[in-house]
Amino acid sequence: MANRLAAIVVGIGAAMMPLAASAQSMSVTRSIFADQPYTIIYPDVMIASGGADEPLTINHPNAPLQCDLTIVPVEDTSWTPDNALSSLDAEATAAAWSETFPGFALANSGTVQYQDATALIYEGTSTGSPMGMPITLVHTETVTSGRGYSLDCIYATDVAAQIRPAVDFIIANFATRSDAECCIGVTPETEAAPAQ
């Protein structure tokens, strides 16, 4: 996993415009598998790979941002994000992520809304990541129809102001079904009227 995550490392000094949803064209990736439905919507500059039997990964080619979507069968259909939040073991969670991101420290936790479901969310940072830079991890998860959905976004902490709006957009527009529409949190651009 560390090698795949290392692929997000690009020159931090590269020119990077804020990823404001209102100024971007969007890409929509939908599952074609009935037993793994999802819709993920993201700025069209990002590149999707994987899926099916492996996580779906979207990477930004010019910014240190990667999101991974994993879907697994779940037997505990009584799972709820509120129960998961109340039983979240911050120490154990930090220890688990520290195996990949040394020094990982959990910062915030709560719930967040996907398009069609509520999810557990927590985030944390690592100063000893294998990418050689401080990173922020935003983890979300939910369970629906016997499937567990996990959407993790990792980005360089130093460019959080530019990248976090895109992460929040991706999370808000994710759906656990294949027919979701774009887009929550987008203001359509209007064309200026021609001068008279």
C-alpha positions in Angstrom: 0.0 0.0 0.0 2.8 2.4 0.8 4.3 2.1 -2.7 0.9 2.9 -4.3 0.4 5.8 -1.9 3.9 7.1 -2.8 2.6 7.7 -6.3 0.8 10.8 -5.0 4.1 12.5 -4.4 4.7 15.3 -6.9 6.5 18.6 -6.7 4.8 20.6 -4.0 6.2 23.7 -5.6 4.3 22.9 -8.8 1.7 25.5 -9.8 -1.6 24.3 -8.4 -4.9 26.1 -8.6 -7.5 25.7 -5.8 -9.8 22.8 -6.6 -13.0 24.9 -6.2 -16.0 22.8 -7.4 -17.7 25.7 -9.1 -14.7 26.2 -11.5 -14.1 22.5 -12.4 -15.5 20.1 -15.0 -16.5 16.9 -13.3 -15.9 13.2 -14.0 -18.4 10.6 -12.9 -17.4 6.9 -12.4 -20.2 4.4 -11.8 -20.0 0.8 -10.9 -21.2 -1.7 -13.5 -21.5 -4.5 -11.0 -24.8 -5.0 -9.3 -23.2 -6.4 -6.1 -20.9 -3.3 -5.8 -23.0 -0.2 -6.7 -21.5 3.2 -6.3 -21.1 6.6 -8.0 -18.0 8.7 -7.4 -17.8 12.3 -8.7 -14.6 14.2 -8.8 -12.7 17.0 -10.7 -12.0 15.8 -14.2 -8.3 16.4 -13.9 -8.1 13.4 -11.6 -7.5 10.0 -13.0 -9.4 6.8 -12.0 -7.9 3.3 -11.9 -8.6 0.0 -10.4 -12.1 -1.1 -9.3 -13.8 -4.5 -9.4 -11.6 -6.8 -7.3 -9.3 -4.0 -6.1 -9.9 -0.5 -4.7 -10.9 2.2 -7.1 -8.3 4.9 -6.9 -8.5 8.5 -8.1 -5.3 10.5 -8.3 -4.6 14.1 -9.1 -1.7 14.2 -11.6 -0.4 17.7 -10.4 -1.2 17.7 -6.7 -0.5 15.4 -3.8 -4.1 14.0 -3.6 -5.3 10.4 -3.8 -8.7 8.8 -2.8 -9.3 5.1 -2.5 -12.8 3.5 -2.5 -13.1 0.0 -1.1 -16.3 -2.1 -1.0 -16.5 -5.3 1.1 -19.3 -7.7 2.1 -20.5 -7.0 5.7 -22.3 -9.4 8.0 -23.2 -6.8 10.7 -26.2 -5.1 9.0 -27.0 -3.4 12.3 -23.9 -1.2 12.0 -24.7 2.6 12.1 -22.3 5.5 11.8 -23.5 6.9 15.2 -22.7 3.6 17.0 -19.4 3.4 15.2 -18.6 6.9 16.3 -19.5 6.2 19.9 -17.4 3.1 20.0 -14.4 4.5 18.0 -11.2 3.6 19.8 -8.9 6.5 18.9 -5.8 4.8 20.2 -6.4 1.6 18.3 -7.3 3.5 15.2 -4.2 5.6 15.3 -2.1 2.5 16.0 -3.6 0.7 12.9 -2.9 3.6 10.6 0.6 4.1 12.1 1.6 0.8 10.4 1.4 2.6 7.1 1.8 6.2 8.3 4.3 6.3 11.2 3.3 8.8 13.9 -0.3 8.9 12.7 -2.4 10.9 15.2 -6.2 11.1 15.1 -7.5 14.6 15.1 -11.3 14.8 14.5 -14.2 12.4 14.2 -17.9 12.6 13.6 -20.4 11.8 10.9 -20.8 13.1 7.4 -23.4 12.9 4.7 -22.8 11.1 1.4 -25.5 11.7 -1.3 -27.6 8.8 -0.1 -26.2 7.7 3.3 -24.6 8.9 6.5 -21.0 7.8 7.1 -18.5 7.8 10.0 -15.7 10.2 9.3 -12.4 10.8 11.1 -9.2 12.4 10.1 -5.6 12.5 11.3 -2.1 13.4 10.3 1.3 11.8 10.0 4.6 13.5 10.0 6.5 10.3 9.2 4.7 9.1 6.1 6.4 7.0 3.5 5.9 9.9 1.0 8.5 12.0 2.9 6.1 14.7 3.7 3.4 15.4 6.4 0.1 14.0 5.2 -3.5 14.3 6.2 -5.9 11.3 5.9 -9.6 11.7 5.8 -11.4 8.3 6.3 -15.1 7.8 5.8 -17.1 4.5 6.0 -20.7 3.3 5.9 -22.7 0.1 5.6 -25.7 -0.3 3.3 -27.4 -3.4 1.9 -24.8 -5.8 3.4 -21.9 -3.9 1.9 -19.2 -1.8 3.6 -18.0 1.2 1.8 -14.7 2.9 2.8 -13.6 6.1 1.1 -10.1 7.3 2.1 -8.5 10.5 0.8 -4.8 11.3 1.5 -3.2 14.6 0.7 -0.1 16.7 1.7 -0.9 18.7 4.8 1.1 21.7 3.5 -1.5 22.2 0.7 -4.7 21.5 2.7 -6.2 25.0 1.9 -6.2 24.1 -1.8 -7.0 20.4 -1.6 -9.5 20.0 1.2 -12.4 21.6 -0.7 -12.0 18.9 -3.4 -11.9 16.2 -0.7 -15.1 17.5 0.9 -16.7 17.7 -2.6 -15.8 14.1 -3.4 -17.2 12.8 -0.1 -20.4 14.9 -0.3 -21.1 13.6 -3.8 -20.2 9.9 -3.2 -23.2 7.5 -3.4 -23.7 3.9 -2.6 -25.8 3.4 -5.7 -24.9 3.6 -9.4 -27.5 6.1 -10.5 -26.6 9.2 -8.4 -26.5 12.6 -10.2 -24.0 15.4 -10.0 -23.5 17.5 -8.0 -24.0 18.7 -4.5 -22.1 21.9 -3.6 -21.6 23.1 -7.1 -22.7 26.5 -8.4 -23.3 26.3 -12.2 -21.2 28.7 -14.2 -23.2 31.2 -16.3 -22.1 32.7 -19.5 -21.8 36.4 -19.6 -24.3 38.1 -21.9 -22.8 39.5 -25.1 -22.1 43.2 -25.0 -24.7 45.3 -26.7 
